[in-house]
Amino acid sequence: MTEVPWTLIFSHGNALLVGHVRNLLDAAGIPCELRNMTLGGGAGELPPLECEPQVWVAEHNRERAEALVKQALEEPAPGAAGPAARSSKGPSIPAGTAVAARRTIMTAEHGAFDWDLPRPFVIDILVAPEAIDHYGHVNNAQYLRWVEQASWEHSGQLGLTLEHYRALDRAMAVHRHELDYLAPGFEGERLAMATWIVACDSRLTLTRRFQLIRPQDGVTLLRARTRYACIALSSGRPRRLPPEFVSAYGGALVAES
């Protein structure tokens, strides 16, 4: 079988913007693939643009996808400001516009779900064919990718993007993942992944919890917990959380009790 070529159409250091573009394409029925969602830790050794989260589509969908992205994101909202995003054609995309739209989706669409904790940060997921394993359901490794994707998008919503990590020479590196696989997911399903910051010692570590729900029947497919440690990007060695991290991550704490 001939392999379908894929092409890069959009990239940005803010994973929140990348997630919003993915949602636009999902809504239009254009399959897409997110790449580089977990390469922030390599920013000190890899070229900057190679570390940025990216959106890829099949070559035969490229023109339509680029047109949708340009139409949806190039028009600035009143008062919008922020760094310009990059597509493969180089259009300028006001970050504030995309962030506002994504927040509206997350706050209005998922409030009725049976979340384990209050005030979840939620991303939408459309299960693509590439996520399916030989058993016909979502591969176990894919759930971990979604966990990391939710972490990046939440961090961006809190105001800490890859650019901030680089400027501060700090990053949150995974120390431990715990994943409980509770039910299978299947191709074409729409899922909702929530994350919460449940611990931040203001010195070195923070902890997140995750819950993946299938809205169609309310079933929880996954629960996970991840512990992170702060490191210097330049050396990979443990370092104290900078004030910016303490303020953003510590300010988003949700009590588990």
Secondary structure as GFF3:
##gff-version 3
##sequence-region A 1 257
A	DSSP	beta_strand	6	11	.	.	.	ID=ss1
A	DSSP	alpha_helix	15	27	.	.	.	ID=ss2
A	DSSP	beta_strand	32	35	.	.	.	ID=ss3
A	DSSP	three_ten_helix	40	42	.	.	.	ID=ss4
A	DSSP	alpha_helix	48	51	.	.	.	ID=ss5
A	DSSP	beta_strand	54	58	.	.	.	ID=ss6
A	DSSP	three_ten_helix	59	61	.	.	.	ID=ss7
A	DSSP	alpha_helix	62	73	.	.	.	ID=ss8
A	DSSP	beta_strand	84	87	.	.	.	ID=ss9
A	DSSP	beta_strand	93	94	.	.	.	ID=ss10
A	DSSP	alpha_helix	95	109	.	.	.	ID=ss11
A	DSSP	beta_strand	121	126	.	.	.	ID=ss12
A	DSSP	three_ten_helix	129	131	.	.	.	ID=ss13
A	DSSP	alpha_helix	140	157	.	.	.	ID=ss14
A	DSSP	alpha_helix	162	168	.	.	.	ID=ss15
A	DSSP	beta_strand	171	181	.	.	.	ID=ss16
A	DSSP	beta_strand	190	200	.	.	.	ID=ss17
A	DSSP	beta_strand	205	214	.	.	.	ID=ss18
A	DSSP	beta_strand	219	231	.	.	.	ID=ss19
A	DSSP	alpha_helix	243	250	.	.	.	ID=ss20
###
